[in-house]
Structure formats: C-alpha cells, structure tokens
Amino acid sequence: MTTGQTIIYPAALLVLGLAGTLLFNAHHAHKDDFQDLSFGRIIREIWALRAGAGITLAAGSYASTPIIIVQFMAASGGLAAFVSAEKLYRIGLLATAALGNSLQGWVSDFAGDHARRRKYSLVALSGLGLVGWLLLAVAGPWATALLFSEALAADFWTCFWFGLSFLLVCVTSSTGAHWLVPAKRMRTVLTSTIAGAVVGVPAMIVLADLMGGPGGALGLALGEIVVTAIQMLVVLRLLKDPDTNTASKQAAS
C-alpha cells in the first residue's frame, strides 16, 4: 500500500461492514423483535433456513477460490494485479450487500405490490452494477495504484473483467433474494450457484495459466454469467406467471 500500513485495508472492510449493519438495524430493528427469543427457538429458526445456508456456503466456497487458483497458475506479476483488483471488487460488493439488504424487507412486504417492487430492485441493483463496472474498468488501475502502490496496481483488463463480475453479482442479488426466494425457487438459486462454480473454477484454472491475472478474472466472470443466465431464465418465466404475487405473499406472511 502507498501508506505502508497494511492494516488500513482490513480496517476499512470492518468499518464499512459494521456501519452498514448498524445503520440497517437502527432503522429497521425493534426491541420487540428480540422478545421471547430462546436458544431452542434460535436453533429451529436456523434449521428452517438450512437451504439458504447451503446457498451461502456454496457461494462463499466459490468466492474464496479465485486468489488460490491464480496464485498457482499465474506469474507473480499477474498475481499482484489480480489480488489488487480483487480487493477493490470486494470493497464494492459491500455496496451491493447494503442495497440488496435494504430492499429485502420492502420487496417481501406482504402488503405491497410485489411485481412492481421486484422490478424496481432489479433495476436498482443492475444500475449499481453498471456504475460499478464502469468505475472498476476506468478508475480501477488508478485506485489500486493509489491504495497498493504502482508496483502492485491492477491492469485495465483485470479490472474490466472484475467489473463485469460485479455487475452480474448485483443482478443475481436481486434475482436470487428478491425474485426466486420469495417464489420458493431455492433449488434454482442453489443449482445456479453450483453450476457457476463448475464452470468458473476450471475456466479460472485454464485462463489464468494462459493469460495470467486477466484470465483469472475472466474465468470468474464466466462463472457469474452462468449463474445469472440460469436465474434470469426462471425470472422470465415468473414474469409470465400470474400466481407469482400469491406465492410471494405466502412466503412473506
């Protein structure tokens, strides 16, 4: 890093993550939400959410593999650029999580217009993704040079492909949590996540070996393309299904 203080990066992640969580709870959590909360009830709630936990576990496992793969397949110069861009990408994902979480309750509110709210969430998160893609591609090399030094700065194509992944993650944050989960299509979310890993991991291995850091980032993007394509196909079918709102209301209530 330019400052020579490596603690700044994890500290920034911690501060931003805590700030988003605290702000969300300050506006949406109430003391009544925590009344009559026993250990047994907590365990039952966790077990009821096991499908969602499986999706999170699969997605988290896949998300942790890119640096490991590129570390073994790319030259040291390509690895440095990849790691710098990946860190910038991870910081950007905090905004995706904040926006997605802030819309979750509003979209799932059983008294609301679900079709309109889901469409709004998809537009909003896609807009965030497009802005993030542009910023990563255009300003990513400059930002990584500022944060991590010129020697460790990311190149344009590594930032470009990470930006595409950012856009796709933003889209699936809406299609997954705001469309498919309320429609009780958890299996689609899990299947798409696993399919993305099946495509993305080999793609990262091959492309990182051929192209270095940019190849690893492109492989990650290919995996996200698979996830997005599978989820969007089901979302398009839901748009034609007149019973979608009913299923969403039942899930919310």
N, C-alpha and C positions, 0 to 999 in steps of 0.2 A: 504494500500500500504506500501511497505517497507520503503519509504521515509517519510510516514506520510502526504504527500502533495497530497490530492485528486484531486487538480486542474490539475495535470500532465496528467491524462487520457483524460479529455475533451480537454485540450490544444493540446495534441498530435493528436487527431482526427481533430481539427480545422486546425492545421498547415499542416498536410498531405493532407487534403481535399483541402485547398486553394492552396498549392504548385502544386498539380496535375492539378487543374483548370487553374492556371496561366501559367504553362508550356504548357498546351494544347493550350490555346488561343494565347500564344506568338508565337507558331509555325504555327497555322492554321487560326487565325482570321486576318482580314484586315480591314482597315478603311472603305473601300468601302462597306463592309458588313452591316454597320450601317447607310449608307446614305438613305435618303427618308424614314426613319423609323418613322411613326406617331403612335399615340395612337390607331386610328382605325385599322390600319394595324396589330398592335400587337394583338388586340382583335381577328381579323379574323384568324391570324396565330394560336392563342391559341385554337380557336373553331375548326379549321381544325385538330388539334392534340388531340381532345377530347377522341378518342378511346385509344390513347396511355396514356393519363392522367388517364383514367379509369383503365387501367392495372397497372399503377404506384400506384394509390390509393389502389387497391385491394392488391397488393403485399406489400405495406407499412403497411396496416392494419394487414395483416397476420404476417409480420415480427415483429410487436410490441407486439404480444400476448404471445410469449414463457415465458418471465420472469413473466408476470402477472399470467399465468396459473400455473407455477411451484411454484410461491410464495404461492399460496393457497393449492396446492396439495402435496408438498414435505416438509420434515422436514427441519429445519433451516440449518443443516449441508449440506444436499443435495442442498439447495438453494444457499448457498455460493459458492459451487463448480460450480454449473450451471452458476451463474452470472459471475464468473471469466472466465470460458471458453467462455461464450457468448461474453464478451468484447474482448477477443483475436480474436474470429471469426469475429466480426465487424471490427476490425482493418484490418484483412486480406482481407475483402471484398473491402476495398479501392483499393487494387491492382487489383482486378477483374474489378472494375469500370474503373480504369485508362487504363487497357489493352483493355477492350471492347470499350471504347470511342475512344481510339487512332486508332483502326482498323475500326471504323464505316464508316468514310468518304471514306477510301481506298476500303473497301468492296463494298460500294454503288456507287462508281465512275462509271458513265455510260459508260466510255470509256475502262473499264477494263475487264479482264477475270473473270466473276462473279463466275463461278463454282470453279475455282482454288482458288480464294480469300476466298470464303466461307469455303472451306475445310481447308484452312490454318488457318482461325480464329478458327474453331472448334478444330483443333489440338493444336493450341497455348493455347487457354483457357483451354482445357482439361489437357494439360501439366501443366499449372499453378495450376489447381485444384488438380492434383495428388501430386504435390510438397507440396501444402498447407495441404492436408490431412495427408501426412507423417509428416510434421513439427508439425502440431497440435497434432497428436497422440503421437509422440515421445518426442517433446520438450514442448508441452503444459503444462503438470504438473509442469515442472521446471520453465517455463516462468511465469506462473501465481503465483507461489510461490515467484519469484523474484519481480514481479510487485505489487502483492496484499498481500503478506506475507504468511507464511506457513499455518497459520490457515484458510486462505481463498483460498488455492490452489485447483485447479481442479484435479479430479482423471483421470486415463487413459481412462476409457470408456466414460466419458462425453466428453473428448477431441476427442476421436475416432469418436463418432457419429457427433459431430460438424464438424470434418474434412470431413466426408462423405457429409454432407450438403454443405460444402464449395465447394467440387468437383462438386456436382450437380448444384449449382448456377453458377459456372464457365461455365459448359456445356450449361445451358439454357441461359446464357448471349450471347452465340454465336447462338444457335438455334432460340432464340427469335428475337433479334435485327438484326442479320446478315443473317438469313435464312427466317424466317416466315414473318417478317415485310416487307422486300423488295418484297416478293412474294405475298403481300397483304393478308396474313393469320392472320390478327389481332384478329379475333374471336377465332382462335386456341390458341393464346397466352393468351387471357382473360379467355377462358374456362379452360385451364390448370392451370392457377393461382387460379381460384375459386375452381377447383377440388382438388388442393393441400391443400387449406385451409379446405375444407370439410373433407378431410381425416386426415390432420395433427393436427388440433385443438382437435378433440376427442381422437386421438392417444396420444397426449401430456397429456391430462387430465387423461386418464386411466393409461398410463405407468408411469407418474410422481407419481401417487398415489401408484403404485405397486413397482416402482424401484427408486423413488427419482429423483435426478438430471440426472443420466444417462438415465432414462426412458424418461424424458422430451426431452433430446437431441435426443434420438432415435425416438420419435414421430415427431420431427421437420424433421428429415431425411426421415421418411416415407412420409411426405407431399411433400418433394422435389423430392422423387422418382416418385411420381405420376405426378408431373409437367414435369419432364424430360421424362418419358415414353410417355406421350401424345404428347409432342413436337417432340420427336425423331421419332415416328411413321409417323408423317406428313413429317418430313425432309427426311425420307427414301423414301416416295412417290415422293417428289420433285426431288430426285436424279434420278428417272426414268422418270421424265417429261422433254421432250425436250424443252418445252416452258418456263422453269423456268428463263433462262437468259433474254428472252424477257420481261417477267413481271418485273424482277429486273431493267432492263434498263429503262422501262417506269416509274417505281416508282422513280428512281434516277433522271431522267430528268424532 
